[in-house]
Each structure stands twice: as C-alpha cells, then as structure tokens.
Amino acid sequence: MSEERSKLRTSILPGLLHAASYNVARKNTDVALYEIGNVFYGTEGDALPLEEEHLAVLMTGNRILKDWQKETKAVDFFVIKGILEVLNERLGLLKPFRFEQMTREDMHPGRTARVYLGDLEIGFIGQIHPALQKEYDLKETYVFELNLREIIQAEKVHVAYQPIPRYPEMTRDVAILVSRDTAQSAILDVIRENGGKLLHDVQLFDIFEGEGILDNQKSMAYTLTYLDPERTLVEEEVTAINQKVLNALSEKLGAVIR
C-alpha cells in the first residue's frame, strides 16, 4: 500500500476511491458518489481514539447538465465547490462556508483548501493528488470531506420539511410549432399560467429546426408533470388541464400543436 493511500486511513475517502475506480474500470467514467461514515484519530496515552462522523463526496469525469441539450461539463474544483455551497444553502446554515488554501500529501498541491464554517475548521475540499489518481486509474478527481457533527450542531435558519409526495404524478408530452423568434420564457409563462396548481414541473426535452419545418418555425417539445400532494389525480382532470394549456399556447403564441 502506498504512502498516499495509507494517509487516507483516517478518512472515508478510500472507500469512495475504490468505488470510483471499480466503476471507471467498467467503462462508467462519469462518477459521483457520497458516503457518511465514522473516522478515528489517535489520542495521547491509553485513551480511546477520537471518533467523528464525516460526510465525503467524490466526483470524476463529466456531469450531465439536466436540460434538453444533455450538455456535459468536466468536473472541476468549481463544480464540487458549488455543490458544497448549495449544501450550505439547503441546510439553512446561518454562516457561509469559506475556503483557505492548504496542502495535504494526499491532495493536489495548489488545488486544495480548508473548509471553514464561520471560524470553525470542518474539513477540506480539492483535487486528489495526481499520484493517487494514477494509482486508482482515475482522471481528475475532486472531493470534499466534512465533519458532519459540526454541521448538524451549527446554527440554522428554520427549514420547513417538505415530505415526499404520497400520490403518483401524471405526465403529458406536448410538442408545438412556434415562430423562431418565440422566446422559451414566453412559452413557459403560458404553460405555467394555465397549468394551475396541479402543474408540478415543466421540462424542455427537444428542440428542432430544419427538414420538414418551415424556415421561420421551430419545434419545441415539453414534458408536463401534474401532481396533487393530497390525492390521486384522475385522467379526465389532467386531460382537461392539459387541453387548457394547449389552447392557450395556440391563442397567445400562435402555436401549432403537433
């Protein structure tokens, strides 16, 4: 076992590195993993090791952006840092994370930082050392590891719990022809205004210009998701609402329903 690898024994990253390496070896090259687990630190004398609960996240390869273009973006420091900042926001932490450059033998020099919550150091973030990446047959790999107990105990704003819906959603695909200069925002506004409170989500999954379509037109296709958190929807009401959306698209934007 290499020196870099042995340095990770007080971390939960080794398991994530093994899992990432396992996936990449089987052609799953875009990997995003997390783990929550305990780590142990030595103490003086005969005292028991200090135990902490940590959260670690690992990303390597590309991430697929969730939109109709299915664009990919190579994972880098700013991607993993952005995830950490979103975590801070979603947890409702009163103090922001801040970052201070540091060095660790298992991490890339110049691409690693301590993570602070206010003035309290709670972990680190950065790129795995190139030598360790090579050992695991990984390309650029980015991680962060945090002391979870400190985050749990930190001051927070009130965050309202939103339960997972108990009732099934229903979807409808809508394809329309509109003028090329029709803005995406205008289409979404009409859909949301007429979908009412049962319209839970709208996703653009296809856009096309070219063969079979007039030069001044484009085809746009959306998936509309309907949901009522209090009851099961019935086909007839969803069909009626969806028809209202289609009628509004035709009347307000001159859309042709395909």
C-alpha positions in Angstrom: 0.0 0.0 0.0 1.4 3.4 -1.0 2.2 6.2 1.4 -0.5 8.4 -0.1 -3.1 5.6 0.4 -2.0 5.0 4.0 -2.6 8.7 4.7 -6.2 8.2 3.9 -6.9 5.7 6.7 -8.3 8.4 9.0 -10.7 9.3 6.2 -13.7 7.8 4.5 -12.3 8.7 1.1 -10.5 5.3 0.4 -13.9 3.6 0.0 -15.1 6.2 -2.4 -11.8 6.0 -4.4 -12.2 2.2 -4.6 -15.8 2.5 -5.7 -14.9 5.2 -8.4 -12.0 3.0 -9.7 -14.4 0.0 -9.9 -16.9 2.0 -11.9 -14.3 3.5 -14.3 -12.7 0.1 -14.9 -16.2 -1.0 -16.2 -16.5 2.0 -18.5 -18.7 4.0 -16.2 -16.4 7.0 -16.5 -18.7 9.7 -15.1 -18.9 9.1 -11.4 -20.5 11.0 -8.5 -20.5 9.3 -5.1 -21.0 10.2 -1.4 -20.7 8.4 1.9 -21.4 9.1 5.5 -19.2 7.2 8.0 -17.1 7.3 11.1 -13.4 8.1 11.2 -10.9 7.8 14.1 -8.0 9.8 15.3 -5.3 8.8 17.7 -5.1 10.3 21.2 -2.3 10.5 23.7 -1.6 7.7 26.2 -4.1 4.9 26.5 -7.2 7.0 25.8 -9.6 5.6 23.2 -9.3 7.1 19.7 -11.4 10.1 18.9 -14.4 9.2 16.7 -16.0 11.6 14.3 -18.9 11.2 11.8 -17.9 12.6 8.4 -19.6 13.3 5.0 -17.5 12.8 1.9 -18.3 13.5 -1.8 -16.3 12.4 -4.8 -16.7 13.3 -8.5 -14.7 12.4 -11.6 -15.3 12.6 -15.3 -18.2 14.7 -16.6 -21.5 15.7 -15.2 -24.6 15.8 -17.5 -26.5 19.1 -17.3 -30.2 18.5 -16.8 -31.6 20.1 -19.9 -32.8 19.2 -23.4 -29.3 19.6 -24.8 -27.8 17.0 -22.5 -24.6 19.0 -22.4 -21.7 17.7 -20.4 -19.2 19.6 -18.3 -16.0 18.3 -17.0 -15.9 18.1 -13.2 -13.5 20.7 -11.8 -12.9 22.5 -8.5 -15.7 25.0 -9.1 -18.2 22.2 -9.7 -17.5 20.5 -6.4 -17.3 23.8 -4.6 -20.7 24.8 -6.0 -22.2 21.5 -4.6 -20.8 22.4 -1.2 -22.3 25.9 -1.3 -25.7 24.5 -2.4 -25.5 22.1 0.6 -24.9 25.1 2.9 -28.0 26.8 1.5 -30.2 23.8 1.6 -29.3 23.0 5.2 -30.1 26.6 6.1 -26.8 27.3 7.8 -26.5 30.8 9.2 -22.8 31.1 8.5 -21.4 30.6 5.0 -18.6 28.2 4.2 -15.3 29.9 3.5 -12.1 28.4 2.0 -8.4 28.8 2.7 -5.7 27.3 0.6 -3.8 24.4 2.3 -1.6 21.4 1.4 -2.2 17.7 2.1 0.0 14.9 1.0 -3.0 13.0 -0.5 -4.3 16.1 -2.3 -3.2 18.1 -5.3 -0.8 21.0 -4.4 -2.4 24.3 -5.2 -5.9 22.8 -5.7 -6.9 22.1 -2.1 -8.5 24.2 0.6 -9.6 24.0 4.2 -13.3 24.4 4.7 -14.5 26.7 7.5 -18.0 27.2 8.8 -17.6 30.7 10.2 -14.3 30.5 12.1 -14.5 26.7 12.7 -12.5 24.4 10.5 -14.7 21.5 9.5 -13.0 19.8 6.6 -11.2 20.1 3.2 -12.0 20.3 -0.5 -10.0 19.8 -3.6 -8.4 17.5 -6.2 -6.9 14.2 -5.3 -3.1 14.1 -5.7 -2.1 13.0 -9.3 -0.1 10.1 -7.9 -3.1 8.8 -6.1 -5.3 9.3 -9.1 -2.9 7.2 -11.1 -2.8 4.5 -8.5 -6.6 4.2 -8.8 -6.6 4.7 -12.6 -8.7 7.8 -12.3 -8.7 11.0 -14.3 -9.0 14.3 -12.4 -11.0 13.5 -9.3 -12.4 16.1 -6.9 -13.6 15.5 -3.3 -14.6 17.2 -0.1 -14.8 15.7 3.4 -16.6 17.4 6.3 -17.1 16.9 10.0 -20.8 16.2 9.9 -21.4 16.6 13.6 -20.2 20.3 13.5 -22.6 20.9 10.6 -25.6 19.3 12.4 -24.9 21.3 15.6 -24.4 24.6 13.7 -27.0 27.4 13.9 -29.6 27.3 11.2 -32.5 29.2 9.9 -35.8 27.5 10.1 -36.1 25.0 7.3 -39.6 23.6 6.6 -39.8 19.9 5.9 -41.4 19.0 2.6 -42.4 15.4 2.5 -42.0 13.1 -0.5 -45.4 13.0 -2.3 -47.6 10.1 -1.3 -49.6 10.2 -4.5 -48.4 9.4 -8.1 -47.7 12.1 -10.6 -49.0 12.1 -14.2 -47.2 13.4 -17.2 -48.1 14.7 -20.6 -45.8 15.4 -23.6 -46.6 18.5 -25.5 -45.0 19.2 -28.9 -45.6 22.6 -30.7 -44.5 24.5 -33.7 -43.9 28.2 -33.0 -42.2 31.1 -34.7 -38.4 31.0 -34.5 -38.3 34.3 -32.6 -40.7 33.0 -29.8 -38.7 33.0 -26.5 -38.6 30.0 -24.4 -39.6 32.1 -21.4 -42.8 33.2 -23.2 -43.7 29.5 -23.7 -43.1 28.6 -20.1 -45.1 31.6 -18.9 -48.1 30.5 -20.8 -47.8 26.8 -19.7 -47.4 27.8 -16.0 -50.2 30.3 -16.1 -52.7 27.8 -17.5 -51.4 24.6 -15.8 -52.7 25.8 -12.5 -51.7 24.5 -9.0 -51.6 20.9 -10.3 -48.7 21.6 -12.7 -45.7 20.4 -10.7 -42.9 20.7 -13.3 -42.1 21.6 -16.9 -39.1 20.2 -18.8 -38.0 21.0 -22.4 -36.7 17.7 -23.9 -36.4 18.5 -27.6 -36.0 21.4 -30.0 -35.7 21.1 -33.7 -35.3 23.3 -36.7 -34.8 22.0 -40.2 -36.2 19.4 -42.5 -39.9 19.2 -42.5 -40.4 22.5 -40.7 -40.8 26.0 -42.3 -37.8 28.2 -42.2 -39.4 30.7 -39.8 -40.6 28.0 -37.4 -39.1 25.7 -34.7 -40.4 22.6 -33.0 -40.4 22.6 -29.2 -41.3 19.5 -27.1 -42.0 19.6 -23.3 -42.9 17.1 -20.6 -45.5 18.5 -18.2 -45.8 16.8 -14.8 -49.0 17.1 -12.8 -49.2 16.3 -9.1 -51.6 16.8 -6.2 -49.8 16.1 -2.8 -53.2 15.4 -1.2 -54.9 12.9 -3.5 -54.6 10.8 -6.6 -55.3 12.6 -9.9 -57.7 11.2 -12.4 -57.1 11.1 -16.2 -60.0 13.3 -17.0 -58.9 16.3 -15.0 -55.3 16.1 -16.1 -56.5 15.8 -19.7 -58.8 18.9 -19.2 -56.0 21.0 -17.7 -53.5 19.9 -20.4 -56.0 20.9 -23.1 -56.4 24.3 -21.5 -52.6 24.7 -21.8 -52.7 23.7 -25.4 -55.5 26.1 -26.2 -53.6 28.9 -24.5 -50.4 28.2 -26.4 -52.4 28.3 -29.7 -54.3 31.5 -28.8 -51.5 33.5 -27.2 -48.4 32.4 -29.2 -50.0 31.1 -32.4 -48.5 27.7 -31.7 -49.5 24.7 -33.8 -50.0 21.6 -31.8 -48.2 18.6 -33.3 
